[in-house]
Amino acid sequence: MSAELKKQKIQKLVEMGERVHMLARTGQLNDDELVRLSQQVTKLDTVLNAHLGKALPVKENGVCPQCNAPFEGSFCGGCGLNIDAFFSQPITTCAVCELVVDEADVFCGVCGTKRGR
């Protein structure tokens, strides 16, 4: 019983922390220390998600946004993606964390924000 109660407490603390983080990221929190901690979490999110291919692709980096292979010219040598066509289309990003989300996603896979809010 005690182990289950501890597990429930930890889950509630995580939920509370996620809520505080969201309030801090959207400017609804005025506690400087909590905002500072939230900014640190956001930086960690950015680094972690860049490794998952969720960072905003930049054509000048010379890395294919689909397969991460280096490219030169208008097509990726790794997967054949038309680089010029890809970068001529708008890229959908989360309104809160600004990382890339798929057009079909209802929620951001990084921070959980519902799209279109």
C-alpha angles and dihedrals in degrees: 000000000000093000091051092050090050090050091051091049092051090049091052091049090051091049090049091049092050090051093049089048091052092048091050093048092051095048095250096118126076101188107112095205094050091046090051091051090047091052089053091051090049091053090051090048090053093052094043094048094045085064089053093053094253096118117106106268118235119203093211091062088071093224120126111244091214105047103007092236117141113257139194122194127002101320134052112243091208103053105002095243113166097240096192092051092047094053093044089065122077114259115223115229134179114265091223109036097020094222122136118277127185115252091239094053118108093193132034108257090214107048102008096239114156110243119244095028 
